[in-house]
Amino acid sequence: MITGAAGGIGRATAERFAAEGARVVGVDLRQHEVGALALSADLTDEAAVAELYGRIRSELGRIDVLFNNAGISPTDDASVLDTSLEAWERVQAANLRSVFLCCKHGIPHLLEGAGGSVINTASFVAVLGAATSQISYTASKGGVLALSRELGVEFARRGVRVNALCPGPVDTPLLRELYAKDPEQAARRLVHVPMGRFGRAEEIAAAALFLASDDSSFMTAQALLVDGGIAGAYTTPL
Ligand SMILES: NC(=O)c1ccc[n+]([C@@H]2O[C@H](COP(=O)([O-])OP(=O)(O)OC[C@H]3O[C@@H](n4cnc5c(N)ncnc54)[C@H](O)[C@@H]3O)[C@@H](O)[C@H]2O)c1
């Protein structure tokens, strides 16, 4: 099951997983046609999330992989000095509550089956501070990282692995919308990427595939940074 399936990273991951032979369930707030089963739901709503898994089980029989990837990054989430409580709560709900709910109601299905892999999309801002702040987004992704680590430990002996995937800036609608409004901020961020470019959604999909597959069978409670070198850099090449 892939959430945020209508978006940049979710769609690319659904395509890659399907190419590898998976039966993909795509879930998004928006109407879409991604996945063998394409569902629409608001993942901040507990009843909707519980119902979603019931439907997937009855239609496909088993659930092996959760890619909890839906999220938002609105422009009214900014410096702590300027961000309204409403914006803070909206971002926390979409980015952190949704992951909590998808794990709470999804992991039991993995435990009932042959075990499986949970991949929660965090971000490089979960491990590095940015002067161009989006305070609720950053805090929500820090929460996703800590939640994933703890779940990885809790379920380590029960066949369910849980890891956080931390992309660097990826060229998707989410980032384009943010930077189209502020090209100066985009240029400022690019300076810090050793590779000198934003990532492609397919590159994040490849990392999600690794975490979903048995190739990562000894890996749990970890964060996988796929960020063009950002987190490893002190200075970057000219
Ligand atoms: N693009 C980047 O640079 C970048 C970097 C680091 C992390 N991320 C994270 O990667 C994930 C995917 O981002 P993307 O770049 O593909 O963004 P995107 O905006 O293209 O896709 C996100 C999708 O999530 C869906 N969504 C939002 N709220 C939802 C809800 N309540 N219920 C169901 N669906 C909901 C949206 O409709 C959208 O289709 C997000 O969690 C984002 O924070 C993105």
The ligand as an ORCA input file, in Angstrom:
! r2SCAN-3c Opt
* xyz 0 1
  N       9.619     16.627     -2.764
  C      10.564     16.752     -1.861
  O      11.518     17.512     -2.043
  C      10.520     15.981     -0.571
  C      11.663     15.962      0.236
  C      11.644     15.256      1.421
  C      10.492     14.593      1.793
  N       9.390     14.622      0.998
  C       8.202     13.911      1.444
  O       7.863     12.925      0.487
  C       6.469     12.661      0.551
  C       5.885     12.731     -0.846
  O       6.129     14.020     -1.343
  P       5.986     14.453     -2.867
  O       7.137     15.332     -3.131
  O       5.737     13.267     -3.729
  O       4.691     15.390     -2.721
  P       3.346     15.506     -3.586
  O       2.650     16.721     -3.103
  O       3.648     15.364     -5.022
  O       2.558     14.219     -3.082
  C       2.011     14.094     -1.797
  C       0.652     13.443     -1.922
  O       0.099     13.246     -0.613
  C      -1.293     13.442     -0.712
  N      -1.866     13.761      0.596
  C      -1.632     14.871      1.336
  N      -2.390     14.836      2.442
  C      -3.109     13.695      2.412
  C      -4.087     13.106      3.262
  N      -4.482     13.720      4.401
  N      -4.624     11.932      2.914
  C      -4.248     11.323      1.766
  N      -3.342     11.820      0.913
  C      -2.783     13.009      1.230
  C      -1.452     14.604     -1.691
  O      -2.748     14.650     -2.250
  C      -0.357     14.308     -2.710
  O      -0.836     13.614     -3.844
  C       5.889     13.692      1.526
  O       5.731     13.080      2.796
  C       6.958     14.755      1.578
  O       6.942     15.480      2.773
  C       9.380     15.301     -0.186
*
